[in-house]
Amino acid sequence: MKLNWFTRKGIIYLPVSIIGWIILIIALAYAVFTFIDIDKRSHSVSDTLINFVFTCF
């Protein structure tokens, strides 16, 4: 059984099913929540971005 949740367009994977869209929305919500949480504790833009990159990815 092959599950096609995403399709590849160049270097980007785009969702093609409802499960793919749900996964994308959850991932974006997590990234936004993490960014806001890190931004509350940061003192500068570079501090926020460095901590965001090393926390999310």
All heavy atoms as atom14 arrays in JSON, in Angstrom:
{
  "sequence": "MKLNWFTRKGIIYLPVSIIGWIILIIALAYAVFTFIDIDKRSHSVSDTLINFVFTCF",
  "atom14_mask": [
    [1, 1, 1, 1, 1, 1, 1, 1, 0, 0, 0, 0, 0, 0],
    [1, 1, 1, 1, 1, 1, 1, 1, 1, 0, 0, 0, 0, 0],
    [1, 1, 1, 1, 1, 1, 1, 1, 0, 0, 0, 0, 0, 0],
    [1, 1, 1, 1, 1, 1, 1, 1, 0, 0, 0, 0, 0, 0],
    [1, 1, 1, 1, 1, 1, 1, 1, 1, 1, 1, 1, 1, 1],
    [1, 1, 1, 1, 1, 1, 1, 1, 1, 1, 1, 0, 0, 0],
    [1, 1, 1, 1, 1, 1, 1, 0, 0, 0, 0, 0, 0, 0],
    [1, 1, 1, 1, 1, 1, 1, 1, 1, 1, 1, 0, 0, 0],
    [1, 1, 1, 1, 1, 1, 1, 1, 1, 0, 0, 0, 0, 0],
    [1, 1, 1, 1, 0, 0, 0, 0, 0, 0, 0, 0, 0, 0],
    [1, 1, 1, 1, 1, 1, 1, 1, 0, 0, 0, 0, 0, 0],
    [1, 1, 1, 1, 1, 1, 1, 1, 0, 0, 0, 0, 0, 0],
    [1, 1, 1, 1, 1, 1, 1, 1, 1, 1, 1, 1, 0, 0],
    [1, 1, 1, 1, 1, 1, 1, 1, 0, 0, 0, 0, 0, 0],
    [1, 1, 1, 1, 1, 1, 1, 0, 0, 0, 0, 0, 0, 0],
    [1, 1, 1, 1, 1, 1, 1, 0, 0, 0, 0, 0, 0, 0],
    [1, 1, 1, 1, 1, 1, 0, 0, 0, 0, 0, 0, 0, 0],
    [1, 1, 1, 1, 1, 1, 1, 1, 0, 0, 0, 0, 0, 0],
    [1, 1, 1, 1, 1, 1, 1, 1, 0, 0, 0, 0, 0, 0],
    [1, 1, 1, 1, 0, 0, 0, 0, 0, 0, 0, 0, 0, 0],
    [1, 1, 1, 1, 1, 1, 1, 1, 1, 1, 1, 1, 1, 1],
    [1, 1, 1, 1, 1, 1, 1, 1, 0, 0, 0, 0, 0, 0],
    [1, 1, 1, 1, 1, 1, 1, 1, 0, 0, 0, 0, 0, 0],
    [1, 1, 1, 1, 1, 1, 1, 1, 0, 0, 0, 0, 0, 0],
    [1, 1, 1, 1, 1, 1, 1, 1, 0, 0, 0, 0, 0, 0],
    [1, 1, 1, 1, 1, 1, 1, 1, 0, 0, 0, 0, 0, 0],
    [1, 1, 1, 1, 1, 0, 0, 0, 0, 0, 0, 0, 0, 0],
    [1, 1, 1, 1, 1, 1, 1, 1, 0, 0, 0, 0, 0, 0],
    [1, 1, 1, 1, 1, 0, 0, 0, 0, 0, 0, 0, 0, 0],
    [1, 1, 1, 1, 1, 1, 1, 1, 1, 1, 1, 1, 0, 0],
    [1, 1, 1, 1, 1, 0, 0, 0, 0, 0, 0, 0, 0, 0],
    [1, 1, 1, 1, 1, 1, 1, 0, 0, 0, 0, 0, 0, 0],
    [1, 1, 1, 1, 1, 1, 1, 1, 1, 1, 1, 0, 0, 0],
    [1, 1, 1, 1, 1, 1, 1, 0, 0, 0, 0, 0, 0, 0],
    [1, 1, 1, 1, 1, 1, 1, 1, 1, 1, 1, 0, 0, 0],
    [1, 1, 1, 1, 1, 1, 1, 1, 0, 0, 0, 0, 0, 0],
    [1, 1, 1, 1, 1, 1, 1, 1, 0, 0, 0, 0, 0, 0],
    [1, 1, 1, 1, 1, 1, 1, 1, 0, 0, 0, 0, 0, 0],
    [1, 1, 1, 1, 1, 1, 1, 1, 0, 0, 0, 0, 0, 0],
    [1, 1, 1, 1, 1, 1, 1, 1, 1, 0, 0, 0, 0, 0],
    [1, 1, 1, 1, 1, 1, 1, 1, 1, 1, 1, 0, 0, 0],
    [1, 1, 1, 1, 1, 1, 0, 0, 0, 0, 0, 0, 0, 0],
    [1, 1, 1, 1, 1, 1, 1, 1, 1, 1, 0, 0, 0, 0],
    [1, 1, 1, 1, 1, 1, 0, 0, 0, 0, 0, 0, 0, 0],
    [1, 1, 1, 1, 1, 1, 1, 0, 0, 0, 0, 0, 0, 0],
    [1, 1, 1, 1, 1, 1, 0, 0, 0, 0, 0, 0, 0, 0],
    [1, 1, 1, 1, 1, 1, 1, 1, 0, 0, 0, 0, 0, 0],
    [1, 1, 1, 1, 1, 1, 1, 0, 0, 0, 0, 0, 0, 0],
    [1, 1, 1, 1, 1, 1, 1, 1, 0, 0, 0, 0, 0, 0],
    [1, 1, 1, 1, 1, 1, 1, 1, 0, 0, 0, 0, 0, 0],
    [1, 1, 1, 1, 1, 1, 1, 1, 0, 0, 0, 0, 0, 0],
    [1, 1, 1, 1, 1, 1, 1, 1, 1, 1, 1, 0, 0, 0],
    [1, 1, 1, 1, 1, 1, 1, 0, 0, 0, 0, 0, 0, 0],
    [1, 1, 1, 1, 1, 1, 1, 1, 1, 1, 1, 0, 0, 0],
    [1, 1, 1, 1, 1, 1, 1, 0, 0, 0, 0, 0, 0, 0],
    [1, 1, 1, 1, 1, 1, 0, 0, 0, 0, 0, 0, 0, 0],
    [1, 1, 1, 1, 1, 1, 1, 1, 1, 1, 1, 0, 0, 0]
  ],
  "atom14_positions": [
    [[0.84, -1.17, 0.0], [0.0, 0.0, 0.0], [0.89, 1.24, 0.0], [1.73, 1.42, 0.87], [-0.89, -0.01, 1.25], [-1.82, 1.14, 1.31], [-3.08, 0.91, 2.56], [-2.36, 1.86, 3.88], [0.0, 0.0, 0.0], [0.0, 0.0, 0.0], [0.0, 0.0, 0.0], [0.0, 0.0, 0.0], [0.0, 0.0, 0.0], [0.0, 0.0, 0.0]],
    [[0.71, 2.09, -0.98], [1.51, 3.3, -1.1], [0.68, 4.5, -0.63], [-0.42, 4.74, -1.13], [1.95, 3.49, -2.54], [2.93, 4.6, -2.73], [3.45, 4.64, -4.15], [4.46, 5.75, -4.26], [4.98, 5.86, -5.6], [0.0, 0.0, 0.0], [0.0, 0.0, 0.0], [0.0, 0.0, 0.0], [0.0, 0.0, 0.0], [0.0, 0.0, 0.0]],
    [[1.22, 5.24, 0.33], [0.53, 6.41, 0.86], [1.17, 7.66, 0.27], [2.31, 7.98, 0.58], [0.63, 6.43, 2.38], [0.04, 5.22, 3.1], [0.33, 5.3, 4.58], [-1.44, 5.13, 2.85], [0.0, 0.0, 0.0], [0.0, 0.0, 0.0], [0.0, 0.0, 0.0], [0.0, 0.0, 0.0], [0.0, 0.0, 0.0], [0.0, 0.0, 0.0]],
    [[0.43, 8.35, -0.57], [0.92, 9.58, -1.2], [0.37, 10.78, -0.45], [-0.66, 11.34, -0.82], [0.51, 9.64, -2.67], [1.21, 8.6, -3.48], [2.33, 8.23, -3.19], [0.54, 8.1, -4.5], [0.0, 0.0, 0.0], [0.0, 0.0, 0.0], [0.0, 0.0, 0.0], [0.0, 0.0, 0.0], [0.0, 0.0, 0.0], [0.0, 0.0, 0.0]],
    [[1.07, 11.19, 0.61], [0.65, 12.35, 1.38], [1.25, 13.62, 0.79], [0.65, 14.68, 0.89], [1.06, 12.22, 2.83], [0.39, 11.11, 3.56], [-0.73, 10.41, 3.17], [0.78, 10.55, 4.8], [-1.05, 9.48, 4.09], [-0.14, 9.53, 5.12], [1.8, 10.81, 5.69], [-0.06, 8.78, 6.28], [1.88, 10.06, 6.85], [0.96, 9.07, 7.14]],
    [[2.46, 13.51, 0.22], [3.16, 14.65, -0.36], [3.66, 14.27, -1.74], [3.91, 13.12, -2.04], [4.36, 15.04, 0.51], [3.98, 15.51, 1.89], [3.91, 14.61, 2.94], [3.72, 16.83, 2.13], [3.56, 15.03, 4.21], [3.36, 17.27, 3.4], [3.29, 16.36, 4.44], [0.0, 0.0, 0.0], [0.0, 0.0, 0.0], [0.0, 0.0, 0.0]],
    [[3.83, 15.31, -2.59], [4.44, 15.11, -3.89], [5.6, 16.09, -4.01], [5.56, 17.18, -3.47], [3.42, 15.31, -5.04], [4.06, 15.01, -6.27], [2.9, 16.71, -5.09], [0.0, 0.0, 0.0], [0.0, 0.0, 0.0], [0.0, 0.0, 0.0], [0.0, 0.0, 0.0], [0.0, 0.0, 0.0], [0.0, 0.0, 0.0], [0.0, 0.0, 0.0]],
    [[6.62, 15.68, -4.72], [7.82, 16.5, -4.85], [7.72, 17.42, -6.06], [7.45, 16.98, -7.17], [9.05, 15.6, -4.98], [10.33, 16.37, -4.95], [11.51, 15.47, -4.89], [12.7, 16.28, -4.82], [13.9, 15.83, -4.6], [14.07, 14.54, -4.43], [14.92, 16.63, -4.55], [0.0, 0.0, 0.0], [0.0, 0.0, 0.0], [0.0, 0.0, 0.0]],
    [[7.95, 18.7, -5.82], [8.01, 19.72, -6.87], [9.35, 20.41, -6.74], [9.52, 21.33, -5.95], [6.89, 20.75, -6.72], [5.5, 20.18, -6.79], [5.15, 19.81, -8.19], [3.69, 19.33, -8.2], [3.31, 18.79, -9.46], [0.0, 0.0, 0.0], [0.0, 0.0, 0.0], [0.0, 0.0, 0.0], [0.0, 0.0, 0.0], [0.0, 0.0, 0.0]],
    [[10.34, 19.95, -7.46], [11.69, 20.48, -7.34], [12.29, 20.03, -6.02], [12.44, 18.85, -5.78], [0.0, 0.0, 0.0], [0.0, 0.0, 0.0], [0.0, 0.0, 0.0], [0.0, 0.0, 0.0], [0.0, 0.0, 0.0], [0.0, 0.0, 0.0], [0.0, 0.0, 0.0], [0.0, 0.0, 0.0], [0.0, 0.0, 0.0], [0.0, 0.0, 0.0]],
    [[12.64, 20.98, -5.17], [13.2, 20.63, -3.86], [12.17, 20.74, -2.74], [12.48, 20.56, -1.58], [14.43, 21.51, -3.52], [14.03, 22.98, -3.45], [15.55, 21.28, -4.51], [15.13, 23.88, -2.9], [0.0, 0.0, 0.0], [0.0, 0.0, 0.0], [0.0, 0.0, 0.0], [0.0, 0.0, 0.0], [0.0, 0.0, 0.0], [0.0, 0.0, 0.0]],
    [[10.92, 21.06, -3.11], [9.86, 21.25, -2.13], [8.87, 20.1, -2.22], [8.54, 19.62, -3.3], [9.11, 22.58, -2.4], [10.08, 23.76, -2.3], [7.95, 22.76, -1.46], [9.48, 25.07, -2.74], [0.0, 0.0, 0.0], [0.0, 0.0, 0.0], [0.0, 0.0, 0.0], [0.0, 0.0, 0.0], [0.0, 0.0, 0.0], [0.0, 0.0, 0.0]],
    [[8.38, 19.65, -1.07], [7.33, 18.66, -1.01], [6.01, 19.35, -0.68], [5.9, 20.04, 0.31], [7.64, 17.6, 0.05], [8.71, 16.64, -0.38], [10.05, 16.9, -0.15], [8.37, 15.46, -1.04], [11.03, 16.02, -0.55], [9.35, 14.57, -1.44], [10.67, 14.85, -1.2], [11.63, 13.97, -1.61], [0.0, 0.0, 0.0], [0.0, 0.0, 0.0]],
    [[5.02, 19.16, -1.54], [3.71, 19.78, -1.35], [2.69, 18.73, -0.94], [2.68, 17.62, -1.48], [3.25, 20.45, -2.65], [4.12, 21.58, -3.17], [3.63, 22.04, -4.53], [4.12, 22.73, -2.19], [0.0, 0.0, 0.0], [0.0, 0.0, 0.0], [0.0, 0.0, 0.0], [0.0, 0.0, 0.0], [0.0, 0.0, 0.0], [0.0, 0.0, 0.0]],
    [[1.8, 19.07, 0.01], [0.79, 18.11, 0.42], [-0.25, 17.9, -0.68], [-0.65, 18.83, -1.36], [0.15, 18.75, 1.65], [0.52, 20.17, 1.61], [1.75, 20.3, 0.8], [0.0, 0.0, 0.0], [0.0, 0.0, 0.0], [0.0, 0.0, 0.0], [0.0, 0.0, 0.0], [0.0, 0.0, 0.0], [0.0, 0.0, 0.0], [0.0, 0.0, 0.0]],
    [[-0.66, 16.64, -0.86], [-1.67, 16.31, -1.87], [-2.88, 15.6, -1.27], [-3.84, 15.34, -1.97], [-1.08, 15.44, -3.01], [-0.08, 16.23, -3.81], [-0.47, 14.17, -2.47], [0.0, 0.0, 0.0], [0.0, 0.0, 0.0], [0.0, 0.0, 0.0], [0.0, 0.0, 0.0], [0.0, 0.0, 0.0], [0.0, 0.0, 0.0], [0.0, 0.0, 0.0]],
    [[-2.83, 15.3, 0.02], [-3.96, 14.66, 0.68], [-4.29, 15.42, 1.96], [-3.53, 16.26, 2.42], [-3.65, 13.2, 1.0], [-2.69, 13.12, 2.03], [0.0, 0.0, 0.0], [0.0, 0.0, 0.0], [0.0, 0.0, 0.0], [0.0, 0.0, 0.0], [0.0, 0.0, 0.0], [0.0, 0.0, 0.0], [0.0, 0.0, 0.0], [0.0, 0.0, 0.0]],
    [[-5.42, 15.08, 2.56], [-5.84, 15.75, 3.77], [-4.86, 15.47, 4.92], [-4.59, 16.36, 5.73], [-7.29, 15.35, 4.16], [-7.83, 16.24, 5.28], [-7.38, 13.91, 4.55], [-8.08, 17.64, 4.87], [0.0, 0.0, 0.0], [0.0, 0.0, 0.0], [0.0, 0.0, 0.0], [0.0, 0.0, 0.0], [0.0, 0.0, 0.0], [0.0, 0.0, 0.0]],
    [[-4.29, 14.3, 4.97], [-3.32, 13.98, 6.02], [-2.05, 14.81, 5.83], [-1.47, 15.3, 6.8], [-3.0, 12.47, 6.03], [-4.26, 11.69, 6.39], [-1.89, 12.16, 7.0], [-4.12, 10.2, 6.3], [0.0, 0.0, 0.0], [0.0, 0.0, 0.0], [0.0, 0.0, 0.0], [0.0, 0.0, 0.0], [0.0, 0.0, 0.0], [0.0, 0.0, 0.0]],
    [[-1.65, 15.02, 4.6], [-0.49, 15.87, 4.33], [-0.73, 17.3, 4.77], [0.17, 17.94, 5.34], [0.0, 0.0, 0.0], [0.0, 0.0, 0.0], [0.0, 0.0, 0.0], [0.0, 0.0, 0.0], [0.0, 0.0, 0.0], [0.0, 0.0, 0.0], [0.0, 0.0, 0.0], [0.0, 0.0, 0.0], [0.0, 0.0, 0.0], [0.0, 0.0, 0.0]],
    [[-1.92, 17.82, 4.51], [-2.25, 19.18, 4.95], [-2.28, 19.28, 6.47], [-1.83, 20.28, 7.04], [-3.59, 19.63, 4.36], [-3.47, 20.03, 2.93], [-3.87, 19.34, 1.84], [-2.87, 21.24, 2.43], [-3.56, 20.03, 0.69], [-2.95, 21.2, 1.03], [-2.28, 22.34, 3.03], [-2.47, 22.22, 0.22], [-1.79, 23.36, 2.23], [-1.89, 23.29, 0.84]],
    [[-2.81, 18.27, 7.13], [-2.85, 18.27, 8.6], [-1.44, 18.27, 9.18], [-1.13, 19.02, 10.11], [-3.68, 17.08, 9.12], [-5.16, 17.29, 8.78], [-3.5, 16.89, 10.62], [-6.03, 16.08, 9.03], [0.0, 0.0, 0.0], [0.0, 0.0, 0.0], [0.0, 0.0, 0.0], [0.0, 0.0, 0.0], [0.0, 0.0, 0.0], [0.0, 0.0, 0.0]],
    [[-0.57, 17.45, 8.62], [0.83, 17.4, 9.07], [1.5, 18.76, 8.87], [2.21, 19.26, 9.75], [1.6, 16.29, 8.34], [1.09, 14.93, 8.78], [3.1, 16.41, 8.58], [1.6, 13.77, 7.96], [0.0, 0.0, 0.0], [0.0, 0.0, 0.0], [0.0, 0.0, 0.0], [0.0, 0.0, 0.0], [0.0, 0.0, 0.0], [0.0, 0.0, 0.0]],
    [[1.27, 19.39, 7.72], [1.85, 20.71, 7.44], [1.34, 21.76, 8.42], [2.13, 22.56, 8.94], [1.52, 21.12, 6.0], [2.03, 22.5, 5.58], [3.56, 22.52, 5.56], [1.46, 22.88, 4.23], [0.0, 0.0, 0.0], [0.0, 0.0, 0.0], [0.0, 0.0, 0.0], [0.0, 0.0, 0.0], [0.0, 0.0, 0.0], [0.0, 0.0, 0.0]],
    [[0.05, 21.77, 8.69], [-0.52, 22.76, 9.62], [0.02, 22.56, 11.02], [0.35, 23.53, 11.71], [-2.06, 22.68, 9.58], [-2.55, 23.23, 8.24], [-2.68, 23.45, 10.74], [-4.01, 22.97, 7.96], [0.0, 0.0, 0.0], [0.0, 0.0, 0.0], [0.0, 0.0, 0.0], [0.0, 0.0, 0.0], [0.0, 0.0, 0.0], [0.0, 0.0, 0.0]],
    [[0.13, 21.31, 11.48], [0.68, 21.04, 12.81], [2.14, 21.48, 12.89], [2.56, 22.08, 13.89], [0.52, 19.55, 13.17], [-0.96, 19.22, 13.4], [1.35, 19.17, 14.38], [-1.25, 17.75, 13.54], [0.0, 0.0, 0.0], [0.0, 0.0, 0.0], [0.0, 0.0, 0.0], [0.0, 0.0, 0.0], [0.0, 0.0, 0.0], [0.0, 0.0, 0.0]],
    [[2.92, 21.21, 11.85], [4.33, 21.61, 11.84], [4.47, 23.13, 11.87], [5.33, 23.67, 12.6], [5.03, 21.03, 10.62], [0.0, 0.0, 0.0], [0.0, 0.0, 0.0], [0.0, 0.0, 0.0], [0.0, 0.0, 0.0], [0.0, 0.0, 0.0], [0.0, 0.0, 0.0], [0.0, 0.0, 0.0], [0.0, 0.0, 0.0], [0.0, 0.0, 0.0]],
    [[3.65, 23.84, 11.11], [3.71, 25.31, 11.11], [3.26, 25.88, 12.45], [3.87, 26.84, 12.95], [2.85, 25.87, 9.99], [3.39, 25.66, 8.57], [2.38, 26.16, 7.54], [4.73, 26.32, 8.39], [0.0, 0.0, 0.0], [0.0, 0.0, 0.0], [0.0, 0.0, 0.0], [0.0, 0.0, 0.0], [0.0, 0.0, 0.0], [0.0, 0.0, 0.0]],
    [[2.24, 25.3, 13.05], [1.78, 25.76, 14.36], [2.87, 25.55, 15.42], [3.09, 26.43, 16.27], [0.5, 25.04, 14.77], [0.0, 0.0, 0.0], [0.0, 0.0, 0.0], [0.0, 0.0, 0.0], [0.0, 0.0, 0.0], [0.0, 0.0, 0.0], [0.0, 0.0, 0.0], [0.0, 0.0, 0.0], [0.0, 0.0, 0.0], [0.0, 0.0, 0.0]],
    [[3.55, 24.42, 15.36], [4.65, 24.16, 16.3], [5.78, 25.17, 16.11], [6.33, 25.68, 17.09], [5.18, 22.73, 16.13], [6.41, 22.45, 16.93], [6.33, 22.3, 18.31], [7.67, 22.37, 16.33], [7.47, 22.06, 19.07], [8.8, 22.14, 17.08], [8.7, 21.97, 18.44], [9.82, 21.74, 19.18], [0.0, 0.0, 0.0], [0.0, 0.0, 0.0]],
    [[6.12, 25.47, 14.86], [7.19, 26.42, 14.58], [6.83, 27.81, 15.09], [7.66, 28.5, 15.69], [7.5, 26.46, 13.09], [0.0, 0.0, 0.0], [0.0, 0.0, 0.0], [0.0, 0.0, 0.0], [0.0, 0.0, 0.0], [0.0, 0.0, 0.0], [0.0, 0.0, 0.0], [0.0, 0.0, 0.0], [0.0, 0.0, 0.0], [0.0, 0.0, 0.0]],
    [[5.59, 28.24, 14.87], [5.16, 29.56, 15.34], [5.16, 29.61, 16.87], [5.64, 30.57, 17.47], [3.77, 29.92, 14.77], [3.17, 31.13, 15.46], [3.86, 30.14, 13.27], [0.0, 0.0, 0.0], [0.0, 0.0, 0.0], [0.0, 0.0, 0.0], [0.0, 0.0, 0.0], [0.0, 0.0, 0.0], [0.0, 0.0, 0.0], [0.0, 0.0, 0.0]],
    [[4.62, 28.58, 17.52], [4.6, 28.53, 18.97], [6.01, 28.57, 19.55], [6.3, 29.29, 20.5], [3.88, 27.26, 19.45], [3.93, 27.08, 20.93], [3.12, 27.83, 21.76], [4.8, 26.16, 21.5], [3.17, 27.66, 23.15], [4.86, 25.99, 22.87], [4.04, 26.75, 23.69], [0.0, 0.0, 0.0], [0.0, 0.0, 0.0], [0.0, 0.0, 0.0]],
    [[6.92, 27.81, 18.95], [8.31, 27.78, 19.41], [8.97, 29.14, 19.22], [9.69, 29.61, 20.1], [9.1, 26.7, 18.66], [8.44, 25.45, 18.84], [10.51, 26.58, 19.17], [0.0, 0.0, 0.0], [0.0, 0.0, 0.0], [0.0, 0.0, 0.0], [0.0, 0.0, 0.0], [0.0, 0.0, 0.0], [0.0, 0.0, 0.0], [0.0, 0.0, 0.0]],
    [[8.74, 29.77, 18.07], [9.32, 31.09, 17.81], [8.84, 32.11, 18.84], [9.63, 32.88, 19.37], [8.97, 31.55, 16.39], [9.6, 32.85, 16.03], [10.91, 32.89, 15.57], [8.91, 34.05, 16.16], [11.51, 34.09, 15.23], [9.49, 35.25, 15.83], [10.8, 35.28, 15.37], [0.0, 0.0, 0.0], [0.0, 0.0, 0.0], [0.0, 0.0, 0.0]],
    [[7.55, 32.12, 19.13], [7.01, 33.07, 20.11], [7.57, 32.8, 21.49], [7.93, 33.73, 22.22], [5.47, 33.02, 20.1], [4.94, 33.58, 18.78], [4.88, 33.79, 21.28], [3.47, 33.37, 18.55], [0.0, 0.0, 0.0], [0.0, 0.0, 0.0], [0.0, 0.0, 0.0], [0.0, 0.0, 0.0], [0.0, 0.0, 0.0], [0.0, 0.0, 0.0]],
    [[7.68, 31.54, 21.86], [8.24, 31.18, 23.17], [9.7, 31.62, 23.29], [10.1, 32.16, 24.32], [8.11, 29.68, 23.38], [8.57, 29.26, 24.76], [8.15, 29.89, 25.74], [9.36, 28.29, 24.84], [0.0, 0.0, 0.0], [0.0, 0.0, 0.0], [0.0, 0.0, 0.0], [0.0, 0.0, 0.0], [0.0, 0.0, 0.0], [0.0, 0.0, 0.0]],
    [[10.48, 31.41, 22.26], [11.89, 31.81, 22.28], [12.0, 33.33, 22.28], [12.85, 33.91, 22.97], [12.64, 31.2, 21.09], [12.77, 29.69, 21.29], [14.01, 31.82, 20.91], [13.29, 28.95, 20.08], [0.0, 0.0, 0.0], [0.0, 0.0, 0.0], [0.0, 0.0, 0.0], [0.0, 0.0, 0.0], [0.0, 0.0, 0.0], [0.0, 0.0, 0.0]],
    [[11.14, 34.0, 21.52], [11.19, 35.46, 21.42], [10.89, 36.14, 22.76], [11.43, 37.21, 23.04], [10.22, 35.94, 20.35], [10.42, 37.39, 20.0], [11.59, 37.8, 19.85], [9.42, 38.12, 19.87], [0.0, 0.0, 0.0], [0.0, 0.0, 0.0], [0.0, 0.0, 0.0], [0.0, 0.0, 0.0], [0.0, 0.0, 0.0], [0.0, 0.0, 0.0]],
    [[10.07, 35.51, 23.6], [9.77, 36.08, 24.91], [11.0, 36.12, 25.81], [11.12, 36.99, 26.65], [8.68, 35.27, 25.61], [7.29, 35.51, 25.07], [6.24, 34.9, 25.97], [6.11, 33.43, 25.66], [4.96, 32.8, 26.3], [0.0, 0.0, 0.0], [0.0, 0.0, 0.0], [0.0, 0.0, 0.0], [0.0, 0.0, 0.0], [0.0, 0.0, 0.0]],
    [[11.92, 35.18, 25.62], [13.09, 35.08, 26.48], [14.35, 35.68, 25.87], [15.4, 35.7, 26.53], [13.36, 33.61, 26.82], [12.25, 32.97, 27.64], [12.53, 31.53, 27.94], [12.13, 30.71, 26.79], [12.91, 29.83, 26.19], [14.12, 29.62, 26.63], [12.47, 29.14, 25.17], [0.0, 0.0, 0.0], [0.0, 0.0, 0.0], [0.0, 0.0, 0.0]],
    [[14.29, 36.16, 24.64], [15.47, 36.66, 23.95], [15.66, 38.16, 24.16], [14.72, 38.89, 24.47], [15.36, 36.38, 22.46], [15.29, 35.0, 22.23], [0.0, 0.0, 0.0], [0.0, 0.0, 0.0], [0.0, 0.0, 0.0], [0.0, 0.0, 0.0], [0.0, 0.0, 0.0], [0.0, 0.0, 0.0], [0.0, 0.0, 0.0], [0.0, 0.0, 0.0]],
    [[16.9, 38.59, 23.95], [17.24, 40.0, 24.13], [17.53, 40.71, 22.81], [17.59, 41.93, 22.77], [18.46, 40.14, 25.05], [18.22, 39.54, 26.4], [17.38, 40.12, 27.32], [18.69, 38.42, 26.98], [17.36, 39.38, 28.41], [18.14, 38.34, 28.23], [0.0, 0.0, 0.0], [0.0, 0.0, 0.0], [0.0, 0.0, 0.0], [0.0, 0.0, 0.0]],
    [[17.72, 39.95, 21.74], [18.02, 40.57, 20.45], [17.48, 39.69, 19.32], [17.1, 38.54, 19.53], [19.53, 40.75, 20.28], [20.16, 39.49, 20.2], [0.0, 0.0, 0.0], [0.0, 0.0, 0.0], [0.0, 0.0, 0.0], [0.0, 0.0, 0.0], [0.0, 0.0, 0.0], [0.0, 0.0, 0.0], [0.0, 0.0, 0.0], [0.0, 0.0, 0.0]],
    [[17.48, 40.26, 18.12], [16.99, 39.52, 16.96], [17.89, 38.32, 16.68], [17.4, 37.21, 16.42], [16.92, 40.44, 15.73], [16.57, 39.66, 14.48], [15.92, 41.55, 15.96], [0.0, 0.0, 0.0], [0.0, 0.0, 0.0], [0.0, 0.0, 0.0], [0.0, 0.0, 0.0], [0.0, 0.0, 0.0], [0.0, 0.0, 0.0], [0.0, 0.0, 0.0]],
    [[19.2, 38.52, 16.74], [20.11, 37.41, 16.46], [19.97, 36.31, 17.51], [20.04, 35.12, 17.18], [21.55, 37.9, 16.39], [21.95, 38.45, 17.63], [0.0, 0.0, 0.0], [0.0, 0.0, 0.0], [0.0, 0.0, 0.0], [0.0, 0.0, 0.0], [0.0, 0.0, 0.0], [0.0, 0.0, 0.0], [0.0, 0.0, 0.0], [0.0, 0.0, 0.0]],
    [[19.75, 36.67, 18.74], [19.54, 35.68, 19.8], [18.29, 34.85, 19.52], [18.29, 33.62, 19.67], [19.41, 36.41, 21.15], [19.43, 35.48, 22.33], [20.02, 34.38, 22.23], [18.87, 35.86, 23.38], [0.0, 0.0, 0.0], [0.0, 0.0, 0.0], [0.0, 0.0, 0.0], [0.0, 0.0, 0.0], [0.0, 0.0, 0.0], [0.0, 0.0, 0.0]],
    [[17.22, 35.5, 19.08], [15.98, 34.8, 18.75], [16.18, 33.84, 17.59], [15.79, 32.68, 17.65], [14.87, 35.81, 18.39], [14.66, 36.68, 19.49], [13.58, 35.11, 18.04], [0.0, 0.0, 0.0], [0.0, 0.0, 0.0], [0.0, 0.0, 0.0], [0.0, 0.0, 0.0], [0.0, 0.0, 0.0], [0.0, 0.0, 0.0], [0.0, 0.0, 0.0]],
    [[16.78, 34.32, 16.51], [16.95, 33.49, 15.32], [17.88, 32.31, 15.55], [17.61, 31.2, 15.08], [17.43, 34.35, 14.15], [16.43, 35.4, 13.68], [17.04, 36.25, 12.58], [15.14, 34.76, 13.22], [0.0, 0.0, 0.0], [0.0, 0.0, 0.0], [0.0, 0.0, 0.0], [0.0, 0.0, 0.0], [0.0, 0.0, 0.0], [0.0, 0.0, 0.0]],
    [[18.98, 32.54, 16.25], [19.92, 31.44, 16.53], [19.25, 30.37, 17.37], [19.34, 29.17, 17.07], [21.19, 31.98, 17.21], [22.03, 32.75, 16.2], [22.01, 30.85, 17.82], [23.19, 33.52, 16.8], [0.0, 0.0, 0.0], [0.0, 0.0, 0.0], [0.0, 0.0, 0.0], [0.0, 0.0, 0.0], [0.0, 0.0, 0.0], [0.0, 0.0, 0.0]],
    [[18.55, 30.77, 18.42], [17.87, 29.79, 19.27], [16.74, 29.09, 18.54], [16.48, 27.9, 18.78], [17.36, 30.45, 20.55], [18.48, 30.77, 21.49], [19.46, 30.05, 21.58], [18.35, 31.88, 22.19], [0.0, 0.0, 0.0], [0.0, 0.0, 0.0], [0.0, 0.0, 0.0], [0.0, 0.0, 0.0], [0.0, 0.0, 0.0], [0.0, 0.0, 0.0]],
    [[16.04, 29.78, 17.65], [14.96, 29.17, 16.88], [15.5, 28.1, 15.94], [14.95, 27.0, 15.87], [14.2, 30.22, 16.08], [13.11, 29.66, 15.23], [11.96, 29.15, 15.79], [13.24, 29.64, 13.85], [10.94, 28.63, 15.0], [12.23, 29.12, 13.06], [11.09, 28.62, 13.62], [0.0, 0.0, 0.0], [0.0, 0.0, 0.0], [0.0, 0.0, 0.0]],
    [[16.57, 28.39, 15.24], [17.14, 27.43, 14.3], [17.63, 26.18, 15.02], [17.36, 25.07, 14.59], [18.29, 28.08, 13.48], [19.07, 27.04, 12.72], [17.72, 29.12, 12.53], [0.0, 0.0, 0.0], [0.0, 0.0, 0.0], [0.0, 0.0, 0.0], [0.0, 0.0, 0.0], [0.0, 0.0, 0.0], [0.0, 0.0, 0.0], [0.0, 0.0, 0.0]],
    [[18.28, 26.35, 16.14], [18.83, 25.19, 16.84], [17.78, 24.44, 17.63], [17.98, 23.29, 17.98], [20.0, 25.59, 17.73], [21.23, 25.95, 16.94], [21.78, 27.2, 17.04], [21.81, 25.03, 16.09], [22.92, 27.54, 16.31], [22.92, 25.35, 15.35], [23.49, 26.61, 15.46], [0.0, 0.0, 0.0], [0.0, 0.0, 0.0], [0.0, 0.0, 0.0]],
    [[16.63, 25.05, 17.91], [15.56, 24.35, 18.63], [14.66, 23.59, 17.68], [14.32, 22.44, 17.94], [14.72, 25.36, 19.44], [15.58, 26.03, 20.36], [13.62, 24.67, 20.2], [0.0, 0.0, 0.0], [0.0, 0.0, 0.0], [0.0, 0.0, 0.0], [0.0, 0.0, 0.0], [0.0, 0.0, 0.0], [0.0, 0.0, 0.0], [0.0, 0.0, 0.0]],
    [[14.25, 24.22, 16.6], [13.29, 23.59, 15.67], [13.94, 22.57, 14.73], [13.35, 21.56, 14.41], [12.59, 24.65, 14.84], [11.2, 25.36, 15.7], [0.0, 0.0, 0.0], [0.0, 0.0, 0.0], [0.0, 0.0, 0.0], [0.0, 0.0, 0.0], [0.0, 0.0, 0.0], [0.0, 0.0, 0.0], [0.0, 0.0, 0.0], [0.0, 0.0, 0.0]],
    [[15.11, 22.87, 14.28], [15.71, 22.01, 13.26], [16.85, 21.29, 13.87], [17.48, 20.49, 13.66], [16.15, 22.83, 12.06], [15.03, 23.65, 11.5], [14.99, 25.02, 11.66], [13.98, 23.06, 10.84], [13.98, 25.78, 11.15], [12.96, 23.81, 10.31], [12.95, 25.17, 10.46], [0.0, 0.0, 0.0], [0.0, 0.0, 0.0], [0.0, 0.0, 0.0]]
  ]
}
